[in-house]
């Protein structure tokens, strides 16, 4: 699918999210990447072959709550 040089990662590669965005719909919560992956705001993905990748946000370990 990708016509970029160098080519974007394929949909079955682990770095597939690095592909360029061809359509972005923040009001609906998704973007279409040039490799055919639908990337959702919650970090879930729908691959071109119909496979679903569950959301994989990193754990929020950066916040520390201190007692008063």
N, C-alpha and C positions, 0 to 999 in steps of 0.2 A: 503494500500500500504506500509506503513512504517514498517520496521522491526527493528527500533532502540528502545533501552530501555533507558529511558522512550520514549514512542512514540512521534513523532513530531505531531504538531497540524494538525487536519484534514483541508481539503480544504475549508470547510464551517465555520471554526472558524475565529474569528476576528484577531487572531495572526498567521494566516496561513503562513505569510512571515518568521516566525521563523523556519520553516522546513529546513532540510539539503538540500544542493544543490547536485544534482546527475549528472547534465550536465551544463556546463557553456560555453557560446559562446559570449564573449565580442565583437568579430568582427561583430556579427550579432545583438547584443543588447538584448540578452535574456538568461535566466537560467531556467532550469527545476528543481523543488523542488521534494522531495521524496513523497509529498502528491499529486502530479500530477498537481500542479499549474505552469503555465508558467509565470515567472516574467520578465517584460521588464525593460530596463534601465531607462525609463521615469517614473517608478513606477506603470505603468499600469499592469494589470494581466488578464490572461485568465484561468478560472477555468475548471476543468475536465468535468463539465457538459455543457460547452459552454458559461457560463455567462461571461460577460466582466466587469472588475472593472476598472473604469477610472483612469488615473494617479492621484496620490494624494500627490505630493511633498509638503512639508511644505512651507509656504510663506517665502520669503527671508527677514525676519525682522532683521537679524543679520547685514546686511550692512547698514551703515549710511553714507550718502553723505554730506560732508560739503562744503559750498560755500567758494570760495577762497577770 
